[in-house]
Amino acid sequence: MSIIVLVIGLIIIVTGLAVLVKPARLKDLLYILLEKDWFRMVAALRVIIGVLFLFAAGGTRSPIFVSVMGILFILAGVLIPILGPARLRSLASWWMKRRDLVLRLWALVALALGGVLVWVVL
């Protein structure tokens, strides 16, 4: 089960690197999510990942950290439908207007988070 935490950690690292190198990629991703209205699928995916993290937590170096991350994934997934499409579009538009430096700083946060997730599994 902890392989899921490893894979998600690696995906977060790759995404962080992509945004760090080219912040426009995050804007492109947000645009795709807005255009296709994939918010429900993203919400469901976050809940599923959160539940998997909770199950996998016991097999990691830091079960508390992985459990907290699982709970945060679940909360984020539940929050998406509560916010609704209009607020989500507004939030995504706000992110798309941010300067590249701000997006790069968040990419560094993603790299650190992904790195910790990989570390707790290895």
C-alpha positions as CSV (number, residue, x, y, z in Angstrom):
1,M,0.0,0.0,0.0
2,S,2.9,2.4,0.7
3,I,3.8,2.2,-3.0
4,I,0.8,4.5,-3.6
5,V,2.3,7.1,-1.3
6,L,5.6,6.8,-3.2
7,V,3.9,7.2,-6.6
8,I,1.9,10.2,-5.4
9,G,5.1,11.7,-4.0
10,L,6.9,11.2,-7.3
11,I,4.0,12.8,-9.2
12,I,4.0,15.8,-6.9
13,I,7.8,16.1,-7.4
14,V,7.5,15.9,-11.2
15,T,4.6,18.5,-11.2
16,G,6.7,20.8,-8.9
17,L,9.7,20.5,-11.3
18,A,7.5,21.2,-14.3
19,V,6.0,24.3,-12.7
20,L,9.4,25.5,-11.4
21,V,10.9,25.3,-14.9
22,K,7.9,26.6,-16.7
23,P,5.1,28.1,-14.6
24,A,2.8,28.4,-17.6
25,R,2.3,24.7,-17.3
26,L,0.3,25.2,-14.2
27,K,-1.8,27.8,-15.9
28,D,-2.3,25.4,-18.8
29,L,-3.5,22.7,-16.4
30,L,-5.9,25.0,-14.7
31,Y,-7.2,26.1,-18.1
32,I,-7.8,22.5,-19.1
33,L,-9.6,21.8,-15.8
34,L,-11.8,24.9,-16.3
35,E,-12.5,24.1,-20.0
36,K,-13.5,20.5,-19.5
37,D,-15.2,21.0,-16.1
38,W,-13.3,18.2,-14.5
39,F,-13.8,19.4,-10.9
40,R,-15.9,16.4,-9.9
41,M,-13.3,13.9,-11.1
42,V,-10.5,15.9,-9.3
43,A,-12.6,15.9,-6.1
44,A,-13.2,12.1,-6.3
45,L,-9.5,11.5,-7.0
46,R,-8.5,13.5,-4.0
47,V,-10.8,11.6,-1.7
48,I,-9.6,8.3,-3.1
49,I,-6.0,9.3,-2.6
50,G,-6.7,10.5,0.9
51,V,-8.3,7.2,1.8
52,L,-5.4,5.2,0.3
53,F,-3.0,7.4,2.3
54,L,-4.9,6.6,5.5
55,F,-4.6,2.8,4.8
56,A,-0.9,3.1,3.8
57,A,0.1,5.3,6.7
58,G,1.0,2.4,9.0
59,G,3.6,1.1,6.6
60,T,5.6,4.3,6.4
61,R,8.3,6.0,8.5
62,S,5.9,8.7,9.6
63,P,2.4,7.4,9.9
64,I,1.2,10.6,11.5
65,F,2.4,12.7,8.6
66,V,0.9,10.4,6.0
67,S,-2.4,10.2,7.9
68,V,-2.5,14.0,8.1
69,M,-1.8,14.2,4.4
70,G,-4.6,11.7,3.8
71,I,-7.0,13.8,5.8
72,L,-6.0,16.9,4.0
73,F,-6.6,15.2,0.6
74,I,-10.0,14.0,1.7
75,L,-10.9,17.5,3.0
76,A,-9.8,19.1,-0.3
77,G,-11.8,16.6,-2.2
78,V,-14.9,17.3,-0.1
79,L,-14.4,21.0,-0.3
80,I,-14.4,21.1,-4.1
81,P,-18.2,20.3,-4.6
82,I,-19.0,22.5,-1.6
83,L,-17.3,25.5,-3.2
84,G,-19.1,24.9,-6.5
85,P,-18.1,25.6,-10.1
86,A,-18.4,29.4,-9.9
87,R,-16.1,29.8,-6.9
88,L,-13.7,27.2,-8.3
89,R,-13.5,29.0,-11.6
90,S,-12.8,32.3,-9.7
91,L,-10.1,30.7,-7.6
92,A,-8.5,29.1,-10.7
93,S,-8.6,32.5,-12.5
94,W,-6.9,34.1,-9.5
95,W,-4.1,31.5,-9.7
96,M,-3.7,32.0,-13.4
97,K,-3.1,35.7,-12.8
98,R,-0.3,35.2,-10.4
99,R,3.2,36.1,-11.3
100,D,5.6,33.4,-12.3
101,L,7.7,34.0,-9.1
102,V,4.7,33.1,-6.9
103,L,4.0,29.9,-8.9
104,R,7.7,29.0,-8.6
105,L,7.6,29.4,-4.9
106,W,4.6,27.1,-4.6
107,A,6.5,24.7,-6.9
108,L,9.3,24.6,-4.3
109,V,6.7,23.8,-1.6
110,A,5.4,21.0,-3.8
111,L,8.9,19.7,-4.3
112,A,9.5,19.6,-0.5
113,L,6.1,17.9,0.1
114,G,6.8,15.3,-2.6
115,G,10.3,14.7,-1.3
116,V,9.0,14.1,2.2
117,L,6.3,11.7,0.9
118,V,9.0,9.8,-1.0
119,W,11.3,9.8,2.0
120,V,8.7,8.4,4.4
121,V,8.3,5.3,2.1
122,L,11.9,4.6,1.3
